[in-house]
């Protein structure tokens, strides 16, 4: 999962005091808009499913897994093993995992083992060293880029297909 910040203007900081043992209350103003990109990638085939969204949570991730399982046709004839990092919203506790999807968790602090991590440089190419004025403009640029990368299976395989990664058990 990756987030991209289109830029913002820093706000003045404010000091709030509270009695010992109590949390200070303060009105919050979000200084950034976030855009998250999720990629489910098969390192062996280069097949990639891209999702661009504006937030993350466990309920959202459960819905995302359901959408992915439907689109990837996971189920009776196809079992998909997803390798995930240990982000809080990925945890199995309370997560509804669709039929045909199995989750495997990487050890903590090992993003170099996650095949999807190698794709972010490709996703970022159209916005590197450029100013993007709005979150909607960023969404359009990144959406177009992800759609284009869907057809670039050889490039995806070359990035995500680690030499030690298991090969496809039953080729298409």
C-alpha positions in Angstrom: 0.0 0.0 0.0 1.4 3.4 -0.9 0.2 6.9 -0.2 1.0 10.0 -2.2 0.7 13.6 -0.9 -0.1 16.2 -3.5 1.3 19.0 -1.3 -0.1 21.4 1.2 0.6 24.5 3.1 2.0 24.1 6.6 -0.2 25.4 9.4 0.8 27.2 12.6 1.2 24.8 15.5 -0.8 25.4 18.7 -0.1 24.4 22.3 -2.9 22.9 24.3 -2.6 22.1 28.0 -4.6 19.5 30.0 -4.6 18.2 33.5 -2.2 15.3 34.3 -3.6 12.0 33.1 -6.1 13.6 30.7 -5.8 14.1 27.0 -5.8 17.7 25.7 -8.6 18.5 23.3 -8.0 20.5 20.2 -9.7 21.1 17.0 -7.9 19.4 14.2 -7.3 20.6 10.7 -6.0 18.0 8.3 -3.1 19.6 6.4 -2.8 16.9 3.8 -5.0 15.0 1.4 -3.9 11.4 0.9 -4.2 9.1 -2.0 -3.5 5.4 -1.4 -2.6 2.9 -4.1 -2.9 -0.8 -3.4 -1.5 -3.4 -5.8 -2.1 -7.1 -5.8 0.6 -8.6 -8.0 1.5 -12.0 -9.2 5.3 -12.0 -9.5 5.3 -15.0 -11.7 2.8 -13.8 -14.3 2.9 -10.0 -13.9 -0.9 -10.0 -13.4 -1.7 -6.9 -11.3 -4.9 -5.6 -9.8 -4.6 -1.8 -8.9 -6.9 0.1 -6.6 -6.7 3.8 -5.9 -8.6 5.1 -2.8 -8.6 7.9 -0.3 -8.2 6.1 3.0 -7.4 2.9 4.8 -9.1 0.9 7.6 -9.8 -2.7 8.4 -13.4 -2.6 7.1 -12.1 -1.0 3.9 -9.4 -3.6 3.5 -12.0 -6.4 4.0 -14.1 -4.8 1.2 -11.0 -4.5 -1.0 -10.2 -8.2 -0.5 -13.7 -9.1 -1.5 -13.4 -7.0 -4.7 -10.0 -8.4 -5.5 -11.2 -12.0 -4.9 -14.2 -11.4 -7.3 -12.1 -9.7 -10.0 -9.3 -12.4 -9.7 -11.9 -15.2 -9.7 -10.6 -16.6 -6.5 -12.6 -19.5 -5.1 -13.2 -23.1 -6.1 -10.9 -23.3 -9.1 -8.3 -20.7 -8.0 -6.6 -20.2 -4.7 -4.6 -17.0 -4.3 -2.0 -16.7 -1.6 -1.5 -13.0 -0.7 1.7 -12.0 1.0 1.1 -9.0 3.2 3.0 -6.7 5.4 2.0 -6.2 9.0 0.1 -2.9 8.6 -2.6 -2.6 11.3 -5.5 -2.8 8.9 -4.1 -6.1 7.4 -4.3 -8.1 10.6 -6.4 -11.3 10.6 -8.3 -10.5 13.8 -11.8 -9.6 12.7 -10.9 -9.6 9.0 -13.3 -11.4 6.7 -11.1 -13.2 4.2 -12.9 -14.3 1.0 -13.0 -18.0 -0.1 -10.1 -18.8 -2.3 -7.8 -16.2 -0.6 -5.1 -17.2 1.9 -3.1 -14.6 3.8 0.6 -15.0 4.6 2.3 -12.3 6.7 5.9 -11.1 6.2 8.1 -10.6 9.2 8.0 -7.1 10.6 10.2 -4.4 8.9 10.9 -6.4 5.7 9.4 -4.4 2.9 12.2 -5.6 0.6 10.4 -9.0 0.7 7.1 -7.6 -0.6 6.9 -7.9 -4.4 4.4 -5.0 -4.7 6.9 -2.6 -3.0 9.0 -2.7 -6.2 6.2 -1.3 -8.2 5.9 2.2 -6.5 8.7 3.7 -8.6 6.8 2.7 -11.7 3.6 4.2 -10.3 5.4 7.4 -9.4 7.0 8.0 -12.8 4.4 10.6 -14.1 4.6 12.7 -11.0 8.3 12.7 -10.2 9.6 16.3 -9.8 6.2 17.7 -10.7 3.7 19.8 -8.8 0.2 18.3 -8.7 -2.3 21.0 -7.7 -5.2 19.0 -6.4 -6.0 15.5 -5.1 -8.4 15.0 -8.1 -5.7 15.8 -10.5 -3.4 13.3 -8.7 -6.1 10.7 -8.7 -6.5 11.0 -12.4 -2.8 10.8 -13.1 -2.2 7.8 -10.9 -5.3 6.1 -12.1 -4.2 6.4 -15.7 -0.7 5.2 -14.8 -2.1 2.1 -13.0 -4.4 1.3 -15.9 -1.4 1.5 -18.3 0.8 -0.7 -16.1 -1.9 -3.4 -16.1 -0.9 -4.2 -19.7 2.8 -4.2 -19.0 3.1 -7.7 -17.5 6.7 -8.2 -18.6 7.8 -5.0 -16.9 5.9 -6.0 -13.7 7.4 -9.4 -13.8 10.9 -8.0 -14.1 10.3 -5.8 -11.0 8.3 -8.1 -8.8 9.6 -11.5 -9.9 12.3 -12.1 -7.4 14.6 -15.0 -8.3 13.6 -16.9 -5.1 9.9 -16.3 -5.5 7.8 -19.5 -6.1 6.8 -20.3 -9.7 3.2 -20.7 -10.8 1.9 -24.1 -9.8 -0.6 -24.4 -12.6 0.2 -22.0 -15.6 -2.7 -20.3 -17.4 
